[in-house]
Amino acid sequence: MQVLNQTTDFWLDLKKEAQSIANNEPLLASYIHACILTHHNFESSLSFILSNKVADDVMPALAIREVFDEAYLLEPAIVDSAIEDIKAVHERDAAVNNYLTPLLYFKGFQAVQVHRMANYLWKKGRHQLALFLQSRNSEAYGVDIHPAAQIGKGVMFDHATGIVIGETAVIEDYVSLLQSVTLGGTGNESGDRHPKVRQGVLVGAGAKILGNIEIGEGSKVGAGSVVLSDVPPHTTVVGVPAKVVGRPCCQRPCDSMRQNVLEDNGTLE
């Protein structure tokens, strides 16, 4: 009951923000009504937005939306994760001052939600439709995530362009990735071959994390790094190849978004 109330409260907050924008920006009024105000709950709004983004000339939005609606009904945890993602963006991005902005405009948020649907289909054995969504995700947002990759809640893809995530990669709850990050393999080997990113991690822009390695809880990977071996928890690494340079100044670098690795030479706060 408490989760339901939280979801309802979140939706009411979104509608208030939407109504304010519709009132103050007439050119957006019809768009805001179509995306938010005509819907009876958050998941209906989300499925409408995403299905229209990934539809193409052959696969209409209405057909895709039916799949989204089914998944949200049968797996409400997907909806809960989307709300946690929006809250994460709101808390971590200094340029965001409401919940509506990432929902409507941020391709990083939207790409993660499309992946959640592809992952749902993959686990149901509907691999071809999952791969279709992966392809559309890549075309629409410039983000390429294999449908089998596991992504937790409270995840932020900041800017997002060029993010690539392999089949056996795992991203746990409360992680932040910036643009052009790769979680990839080291060759054409099969089996478990991609990185495991634990809770609280911050991965800077352009970092390449390769192989079946672990990025420990609360660690930080500096921008442009190439990581080829395990990173211990609460450790900062940077360079090519990446080397330990210190310890993050907070327990969860994903929240602080403090990307200057030169400040990471003290103890945890």
Buried (B, 14 or more C-beta within 10 A) or exposed (E): EEEEEEBEEBBEEBBEBBBEBBEEEEEBBEBBBBBBBEBEEBBBBBBBBBBBBBBEEEBEBEEBBEBBBBBBEEBBEBBBBBBBBBBBBBEBBEEBEBBBBBBBEBBBBBBBBBBBBBBBBBBBEBBEBBBBBBBBBBEBBBBBBBBBBEBBBBBBBBBBBBBBBBBBBBBBBBBBBBBBBBBBBEEEEEEEBBBBBBBBBBBBBBBBBBBBBBBBBBBBBBBBBBBBEBBBBBBBBBBEEBEBBBBBBBBBBBBBBBBEBEEBEEEEE
